[in-house]
Amino acid sequence: KKALLAATQSGDTDLIYMVLMQLKDSTPLSKFQMIIREFPLAQNLYKKFCQLNNVTSLKDIYLQEDDFLAQAEMSLDEALDSNIKLESSLLDISGNYKKAHRDLEAEICDDHRKLMKQQKVLEEKYTRTFYGQSLHDTVKQLLTLGDIKAAEKIRNDHKMSDKHYWYLRVEILGSTYQWEELEKFSKSKKSPIGYDQFVQVCLKARNVNEAKKYIMKCREDRRLIWFNRAGWVIII
């Protein structure tokens, strides 16, 4: 303890590391961890050393300190690196986030774990890759496949916003030239995204006649822009 105190007071990191290593080699692990807790600078340097050289020892420190947030973030980093064990790790990660009173992060972990389970079912149904995709890409692929029921279930289960969903739906209908379905969708309820996106997908497909159906529904200050892009001459 005296040596570690003198080393930390000197501010010499090499000296601190030297004392730490000798202390670690000559002291039982539990006692070593208790000692360095009294010296924040030394403990932080030891954590940095473990992060680079001995991850297991770093985990031991987090367990000893009941640092649930650090445990969650460390486990999440490891799981994301491997990706293979992400789903199985998310339950423990969520639990540690909850213990650390990080409810938002815990909820995100729980939601993503649920999504990954649903993606497994979709892969069996369609023999296509879903597992590991984002919510956006999952819903987009279902819309492309024409499985509107499954897309709406996934988006409702995971609270995708109406705006996000409508942008996706309009994009897919326009890119697959489903003009009748696009018109039906535009009339299903008041559009939460306005009608510019409807015009845009029509013009992107060079379908000026379809674009005409939506231009007059756009805001007044946007209509002239869309008329010009559509190549129409307006006579006043």
Helices and strands as residue ranges (DSSP letters): H 2-10, H 13-26, H 29-36, H 40-53, H 55-64, H 68-82, H 86-99, H 103-126, H 135-145, H 148-157, H 162-175, H 179-188, H 196-204, H 208-215, H 220-230
